[in-house]
Amino acid sequence: MTISSLVYPDRNPQGFRWAWRGLILCALGGLCWTAVLLRDSRQDGRGRTSVGIWALGVGYLCMLSCAWLPAWLPRLPRGHDLLALSSFLGLCAGIVALTFRFTYRTLLHRTEPRNHHLLYACLLAGLALSPIVLAALTQAYVSYALPDLPWVGLVWRARGAPVYLSFALWEWTTCAVFSVYTLTLCLATMLI
């Protein structure tokens, strides 16, 4: 089951409110962290705020809206999908940008020689995108090799499709990877 399916009352009648609450708590926690990052970046004296911080803020605002807005504005066609995609893009851009920036700055100040810092920072930041790339590749394969299967849904199980081809698997994997990156970045930025 996809993450988005959890917030719809018709698809998850027993737990959709828990899913809403979980998204709201996660978004509020992310907004608090983003506010701290924003405050700290302004206190650095450089006068510029990282694009990654703004992207995170937009992503968490969209996540917060994604949890409750479609329920209150049911006439907004595909409102949840639009907000979920905006949240995903904001969080993805923010996590990648902040990972690159933090890794590059940390390596620049701690190690010698400095000739591979850019490569290491790019690799670590790019690793966060690996589940997204794998999701795109599997969905491209599915659309070519199994065009009669719907994009997402529980019908996959009934038709015996392997779980590694499921969009839901890669969505949850991406969520786990982003959670690890976010937790690591949060701890790392708070300790410095």
TORTI-693210 format. One record per residue (C-alpha): residue in one letter; y, z, x; residue number from 1. Coordinates in pm, 1 decimal. Example, Ala and Ser with C-alpha at 12.3 -4.5 7.8 and 13.67 -1.06 7.14 Angstrom:
vexmi bavo=A | py=-450.0 | pz=780.0 | px=1230.0 | loba=1 $
vexmi bavo=S | py=-106.0 | pz=714.0 | px=1367.0 | loba=2 $
//
This chain:
vexmi bavo=M | py=0.0 | pz=0.0 | px=0.0 | loba=1 $
vexmi bavo=T | py=343.8 | pz=-88.0 | px=133.6 | loba=2 $
vexmi bavo=I | py=608.0 | pz=177.5 | px=186.7 | loba=3 $
vexmi bavo=S | py=832.0 | pz=17.7 | px=-74.6 | loba=4 $
vexmi bavo=S | py=560.1 | pz=43.0 | px=-337.7 | loba=5 $
vexmi bavo=L | py=571.6 | pz=419.5 | px=-307.8 | loba=6 $
vexmi bavo=V | py=921.1 | pz=445.8 | px=-462.7 | loba=7 $
vexmi bavo=Y | py=847.8 | pz=247.3 | px=-779.3 | loba=8 $
vexmi bavo=P | py=746.4 | pz=457.9 | px=-1083.1 | loba=9 $
vexmi bavo=D | py=515.6 | pz=184.6 | px=-1215.3 | loba=10 $
vexmi bavo=R | py=330.0 | pz=145.3 | px=-882.4 | loba=11 $
vexmi bavo=N | py=318.2 | pz=512.8 | px=-784.0 | loba=12 $
vexmi bavo=P | py=353.6 | pz=716.4 | px=-1105.6 | loba=13 $
vexmi bavo=Q | py=222.7 | pz=1038.6 | px=-953.0 | loba=14 $
vexmi bavo=G | py=427.8 | pz=1037.0 | px=-633.5 | loba=15 $
vexmi bavo=F | py=735.6 | pz=816.4 | px=-660.9 | loba=16 $
vexmi bavo=R | py=968.2 | pz=1117.4 | px=-680.5 | loba=17 $
vexmi bavo=W | py=815.6 | pz=1256.8 | px=-359.1 | loba=18 $
vexmi bavo=A | py=875.6 | pz=921.4 | px=-192.9 | loba=19 $
vexmi bavo=W | py=1238.5 | pz=924.4 | px=-308.8 | loba=20 $
vexmi bavo=R | py=1286.3 | pz=1276.4 | px=-176.3 | loba=21 $
vexmi bavo=G | py=1124.1 | pz=1188.1 | px=155.7 | loba=22 $
vexmi bavo=L | py=1347.0 | pz=884.8 | px=202.8 | loba=23 $
vexmi bavo=I | py=1655.3 | pz=1083.3 | px=108.3 | loba=24 $
vexmi bavo=L | py=1572.2 | pz=1366.2 | px=351.6 | loba=25 $
vexmi bavo=C | py=1495.6 | pz=1120.3 | px=630.8 | loba=26 $
vexmi bavo=A | py=1820.7 | pz=931.6 | px=567.3 | loba=27 $
vexmi bavo=L | py=2026.2 | pz=1251.7 | px=555.9 | loba=28 $
vexmi bavo=G | py=1869.7 | pz=1369.0 | px=883.0 | loba=29 $
vexmi bavo=G | py=1942.4 | pz=1029.9 | px=1038.9 | loba=30 $
vexmi bavo=L | py=2302.1 | pz=1037.9 | px=916.1 | loba=31 $
vexmi bavo=C | py=2350.1 | pz=1384.4 | px=1067.9 | loba=32 $
vexmi bavo=W | py=2213.6 | pz=1261.4 | px=1401.1 | loba=33 $
vexmi bavo=T | py=2431.3 | pz=950.6 | px=1382.7 | loba=34 $
vexmi bavo=A | py=2737.7 | pz=1167.0 | px=1314.4 | loba=35 $
vexmi bavo=V | py=2658.2 | pz=1374.4 | px=1624.5 | loba=36 $
vexmi bavo=L | py=2616.2 | pz=1057.0 | px=1832.4 | loba=37 $
vexmi bavo=L | py=2945.3 | pz=924.0 | px=1697.5 | loba=38 $
vexmi bavo=R | py=3127.2 | pz=1249.2 | px=1776.3 | loba=39 $
vexmi bavo=D | py=2979.9 | pz=1263.8 | px=2126.8 | loba=40 $
vexmi bavo=S | py=3066.7 | pz=900.5 | px=2200.3 | loba=41 $
vexmi bavo=R | py=3427.9 | pz=963.3 | px=2101.1 | loba=42 $
vexmi bavo=Q | py=3441.5 | pz=1271.1 | px=2324.4 | loba=43 $
vexmi bavo=D | py=3322.0 | pz=1067.0 | px=2624.5 | loba=44 $
vexmi bavo=G | py=3676.9 | pz=940.4 | px=2664.2 | loba=45 $
vexmi bavo=R | py=3576.5 | pz=575.2 | px=2677.1 | loba=46 $
vexmi bavo=G | py=3732.0 | pz=505.9 | px=2339.9 | loba=47 $
vexmi bavo=R | py=3449.2 | pz=274.9 | px=2229.2 | loba=48 $
vexmi bavo=T | py=3154.8 | pz=353.8 | px=2010.0 | loba=49 $
vexmi bavo=S | py=2822.5 | pz=183.8 | px=2069.5 | loba=50 $
vexmi bavo=V | py=2722.2 | pz=-88.7 | px=1825.8 | loba=51 $
vexmi bavo=G | py=2384.8 | pz=85.0 | px=1812.4 | loba=52 $
vexmi bavo=I | py=2540.4 | pz=397.1 | px=1662.3 | loba=53 $
vexmi bavo=W | py=2716.9 | pz=197.0 | px=1391.8 | loba=54 $
vexmi bavo=A | py=2397.8 | pz=1.3 | px=1319.8 | loba=55 $
vexmi bavo=L | py=2203.9 | pz=328.0 | px=1283.3 | loba=56 $
vexmi bavo=G | py=2467.8 | pz=462.6 | px=1047.2 | loba=57 $
vexmi bavo=V | py=2451.6 | pz=152.8 | px=827.4 | loba=58 $
vexmi bavo=G | py=2071.4 | pz=163.1 | px=836.4 | loba=59 $
vexmi bavo=Y | py=2057.3 | pz=525.9 | px=726.8 | loba=60 $
vexmi bavo=L | py=2319.8 | pz=471.0 | px=454.9 | loba=61 $
vexmi bavo=C | py=2114.6 | pz=180.4 | px=319.7 | loba=62 $
vexmi bavo=M | py=1800.5 | pz=396.1 | px=337.1 | loba=63 $
vexmi bavo=L | py=1973.6 | pz=668.1 | px=138.2 | loba=64 $
vexmi bavo=S | py=2093.3 | pz=413.7 | px=-117.2 | loba=65 $
vexmi bavo=C | py=1752.8 | pz=247.4 | px=-124.3 | loba=66 $
vexmi bavo=A | py=1591.1 | pz=567.4 | px=-245.8 | loba=67 $
vexmi bavo=W | py=1812.9 | pz=638.1 | px=-544.9 | loba=68 $
vexmi bavo=L | py=2043.3 | pz=344.5 | px=-623.1 | loba=69 $
vexmi bavo=P | py=1790.5 | pz=100.1 | px=-775.1 | loba=70 $
vexmi bavo=A | py=1674.4 | pz=368.6 | px=-1017.5 | loba=71 $
vexmi bavo=W | py=2031.2 | pz=416.9 | px=-1139.9 | loba=72 $
vexmi bavo=L | py=2124.8 | pz=48.9 | px=-1137.1 | loba=73 $
vexmi bavo=P | py=1816.8 | pz=-127.0 | px=-1274.6 | loba=74 $
vexmi bavo=R | py=2019.8 | pz=-438.7 | px=-1358.3 | loba=75 $
vexmi bavo=L | py=2081.4 | pz=-504.0 | px=-990.9 | loba=76 $
vexmi bavo=P | py=1816.6 | pz=-771.6 | px=-926.1 | loba=77 $
vexmi bavo=R | py=1604.0 | pz=-692.0 | px=-623.3 | loba=78 $
vexmi bavo=G | py=1846.0 | pz=-414.7 | px=-527.2 | loba=79 $
vexmi bavo=H | py=1575.6 | pz=-207.1 | px=-363.9 | loba=80 $
vexmi bavo=D | py=1453.5 | pz=-502.4 | px=-157.5 | loba=81 $
vexmi bavo=L | py=1805.4 | pz=-586.6 | px=-39.2 | loba=82 $
vexmi bavo=L | py=1879.0 | pz=-226.5 | px=57.5 | loba=83 $
vexmi bavo=A | py=1538.6 | pz=-179.6 | px=222.8 | loba=84 $
vexmi bavo=L | py=1587.3 | pz=-494.1 | px=433.2 | loba=85 $
vexmi bavo=S | py=1941.3 | pz=-387.5 | px=526.8 | loba=86 $
vexmi bavo=S | py=1812.3 | pz=-43.4 | px=622.7 | loba=87 $
vexmi bavo=F | py=1536.0 | pz=-194.3 | px=832.7 | loba=88 $
vexmi bavo=L | py=1772.9 | pz=-430.6 | px=1014.1 | loba=89 $
vexmi bavo=G | py=2026.7 | pz=-154.8 | px=1081.9 | loba=90 $
vexmi bavo=L | py=1765.9 | pz=88.4 | px=1210.3 | loba=91 $
vexmi bavo=C | py=1597.5 | pz=-178.8 | px=1420.2 | loba=92 $
vexmi bavo=A | py=1923.9 | pz=-291.9 | px=1581.3 | loba=93 $
vexmi bavo=G | py=2036.6 | pz=66.4 | px=1635.8 | loba=94 $
vexmi bavo=I | py=1712.8 | pz=187.9 | px=1789.1 | loba=95 $
vexmi bavo=V | py=1681.9 | pz=-110.7 | px=2022.0 | loba=96 $
vexmi bavo=A | py=2047.4 | pz=-93.6 | px=2130.9 | loba=97 $
vexmi bavo=L | py=2044.3 | pz=282.9 | px=2187.4 | loba=98 $
vexmi bavo=T | py=1709.6 | pz=272.6 | px=2368.8 | loba=99 $
vexmi bavo=F | py=1838.6 | pz=2.6 | px=2602.1 | loba=100 $
vexmi bavo=R | py=2167.8 | pz=182.5 | px=2663.8 | loba=101 $
vexmi bavo=F | py=2010.0 | pz=523.5 | px=2720.8 | loba=102 $
vexmi bavo=T | py=1731.3 | pz=390.1 | px=2945.0 | loba=103 $
vexmi bavo=Y | py=1965.4 | pz=176.8 | px=3154.1 | loba=104 $
vexmi bavo=R | py=2215.8 | pz=457.5 | px=3205.1 | loba=105 $
vexmi bavo=T | py=1943.7 | pz=710.1 | px=3286.2 | loba=106 $
vexmi bavo=L | py=1777.2 | pz=483.5 | px=3541.2 | loba=107 $
vexmi bavo=L | py=2110.1 | pz=386.8 | px=3691.3 | loba=108 $
vexmi bavo=H | py=2193.5 | pz=748.5 | px=3770.5 | loba=109 $
vexmi bavo=R | py=1852.6 | pz=876.0 | px=3876.6 | loba=110 $
vexmi bavo=T | py=1662.8 | pz=626.5 | px=4087.4 | loba=111 $
vexmi bavo=E | py=1685.6 | pz=386.6 | px=4378.6 | loba=112 $
vexmi bavo=P | py=1664.7 | pz=87.4 | px=4427.6 | loba=113 $
vexmi bavo=R | py=1859.2 | pz=-38.3 | px=4128.5 | loba=114 $
vexmi bavo=N | py=1735.2 | pz=-394.1 | px=4112.0 | loba=115 $
vexmi bavo=H | py=1485.0 | pz=-344.5 | px=3825.6 | loba=116 $
vexmi bavo=H | py=1682.1 | pz=-116.4 | px=3592.6 | loba=117 $
vexmi bavo=L | py=1783.3 | pz=-395.9 | px=3358.1 | loba=118 $
vexmi bavo=L | py=1423.8 | pz=-520.4 | px=3334.6 | loba=119 $
vexmi bavo=Y | py=1284.3 | pz=-172.9 | px=3260.4 | loba=120 $
vexmi bavo=A | py=1549.9 | pz=-103.3 | px=2998.9 | loba=121 $
vexmi bavo=C | py=1481.2 | pz=-439.2 | px=2830.1 | loba=122 $
vexmi bavo=L | py=1105.8 | pz=-379.5 | px=2830.5 | loba=123 $
vexmi bavo=L | py=1129.6 | pz=-31.0 | px=2683.1 | loba=124 $
vexmi bavo=A | py=1379.9 | pz=-137.6 | px=2416.0 | loba=125 $
vexmi bavo=G | py=1178.5 | pz=-451.0 | px=2339.4 | loba=126 $
vexmi bavo=L | py=857.9 | pz=-252.7 | px=2299.1 | loba=127 $
vexmi bavo=A | py=1001.6 | pz=-110.4 | px=1975.8 | loba=128 $
vexmi bavo=L | py=995.1 | pz=-464.3 | px=1836.9 | loba=129 $
vexmi bavo=S | py=627.2 | pz=-526.9 | px=1913.4 | loba=130 $
vexmi bavo=P | py=492.6 | pz=-427.1 | px=1567.4 | loba=131 $
vexmi bavo=I | py=750.6 | pz=-654.5 | px=1405.7 | loba=132 $
vexmi bavo=V | py=641.1 | pz=-945.7 | px=1621.4 | loba=133 $
vexmi bavo=L | py=276.0 | pz=-873.4 | px=1540.5 | loba=134 $
vexmi bavo=A | py=359.4 | pz=-853.8 | px=1168.5 | loba=135 $
vexmi bavo=A | py=533.6 | pz=-1190.7 | px=1183.9 | loba=136 $
vexmi bavo=L | py=241.4 | pz=-1347.8 | px=1368.4 | loba=137 $
vexmi bavo=T | py=-19.6 | pz=-1211.3 | px=1127.2 | loba=138 $
vexmi bavo=Q | py=182.6 | pz=-1317.9 | px=823.3 | loba=139 $
vexmi bavo=A | py=226.0 | pz=-1666.5 | px=970.6 | loba=140 $
vexmi bavo=Y | py=-150.3 | pz=-1682.0 | px=1024.8 | loba=141 $
vexmi bavo=V | py=-221.7 | pz=-1557.9 | px=671.5 | loba=142 $
vexmi bavo=S | py=12.8 | pz=-1811.7 | px=515.1 | loba=143 $
vexmi bavo=Y | py=-162.3 | pz=-2087.5 | px=711.6 | loba=144 $
vexmi bavo=A | py=-527.5 | pz=-1978.2 | px=697.7 | loba=145 $
vexmi bavo=L | py=-532.9 | pz=-1786.4 | px=366.4 | loba=146 $
vexmi bavo=P | py=-256.4 | pz=-1940.0 | px=152.4 | loba=147 $
vexmi bavo=D | py=-411.5 | pz=-1818.9 | px=-175.3 | loba=148 $
vexmi bavo=L | py=-356.5 | pz=-1451.5 | px=-85.8 | loba=149 $
vexmi bavo=P | py=-31.1 | pz=-1299.4 | px=-210.7 | loba=150 $
vexmi bavo=W | py=211.0 | pz=-1174.4 | px=53.0 | loba=151 $
vexmi bavo=V | py=159.7 | pz=-805.7 | px=-25.2 | loba=152 $
vexmi bavo=G | py=-46.4 | pz=-619.4 | px=-278.8 | loba=153 $
vexmi bavo=L | py=-368.3 | pz=-437.1 | px=-338.2 | loba=154 $
vexmi bavo=V | py=-554.2 | pz=-762.0 | px=-413.8 | loba=155 $
vexmi bavo=W | py=-619.6 | pz=-787.8 | px=-39.8 | loba=156 $
vexmi bavo=R | py=-881.5 | pz=-514.2 | px=-59.0 | loba=157 $
vexmi bavo=A | py=-1062.3 | pz=-679.5 | px=-348.8 | loba=158 $
vexmi bavo=R | py=-1079.9 | pz=-1011.0 | px=-163.3 | loba=159 $
vexmi bavo=G | py=-1217.3 | pz=-852.2 | px=153.0 | loba=160 $
vexmi bavo=A | py=-926.9 | pz=-946.1 | px=380.7 | loba=161 $
vexmi bavo=P | py=-928.7 | pz=-748.8 | px=707.7 | loba=162 $
vexmi bavo=V | py=-680.4 | pz=-462.9 | px=721.2 | loba=163 $
vexmi bavo=Y | py=-518.0 | pz=-591.9 | px=1042.3 | loba=164 $
vexmi bavo=L | py=-388.0 | pz=-893.6 | px=847.9 | loba=165 $
vexmi bavo=S | py=-219.2 | pz=-673.5 | px=590.1 | loba=166 $
vexmi bavo=F | py=160.2 | pz=-656.8 | px=585.2 | loba=167 $
vexmi bavo=A | py=131.7 | pz=-293.1 | px=478.3 | loba=168 $
vexmi bavo=L | py=-50.4 | pz=-201.3 | px=803.5 | loba=169 $
vexmi bavo=W | py=225.0 | pz=-351.7 | px=1016.6 | loba=170 $
vexmi bavo=E | py=495.4 | pz=-197.1 | px=799.0 | loba=171 $
vexmi bavo=W | py=343.9 | pz=150.1 | px=848.2 | loba=172 $
vexmi bavo=T | py=288.5 | pz=81.9 | px=1219.0 | loba=173 $
vexmi bavo=T | py=652.8 | pz=-18.8 | px=1256.0 | loba=174 $
vexmi bavo=C | py=755.8 | pz=296.4 | px=1071.8 | loba=175 $
vexmi bavo=A | py=547.7 | pz=508.1 | px=1311.9 | loba=176 $
vexmi bavo=V | py=685.3 | pz=332.0 | px=1621.2 | loba=177 $
vexmi bavo=F | py=1044.4 | pz=364.5 | px=1497.6 | loba=178 $
vexmi bavo=S | py=982.0 | pz=732.4 | px=1420.3 | loba=179 $
vexmi bavo=V | py=858.2 | pz=797.1 | px=1774.4 | loba=180 $
vexmi bavo=Y | py=1153.1 | pz=608.2 | px=1923.5 | loba=181 $
vexmi bavo=T | py=1399.2 | pz=790.0 | px=1697.7 | loba=182 $
vexmi bavo=L | py=1254.9 | pz=1132.0 | px=1776.9 | loba=183 $
vexmi bavo=T | py=1252.4 | pz=1056.6 | px=2148.8 | loba=184 $
vexmi bavo=L | py=1610.1 | pz=925.0 | px=2142.3 | loba=185 $
vexmi bavo=C | py=1726.8 | pz=1219.5 | px=1935.2 | loba=186 $
vexmi bavo=L | py=1572.4 | pz=1472.0 | px=2173.5 | loba=187 $
vexmi bavo=A | py=1689.6 | pz=1283.8 | px=2481.5 | loba=188 $
vexmi bavo=T | py=2048.0 | pz=1247.4 | px=2362.5 | loba=189 $
vexmi bavo=M | py=2068.1 | pz=1608.8 | px=2249.3 | loba=190 $
vexmi bavo=L | py=1939.5 | pz=1740.0 | px=2582.1 | loba=191 $
vexmi bavo=I | py=2195.0 | pz=1550.2 | px=2787.5 | loba=192 $
//
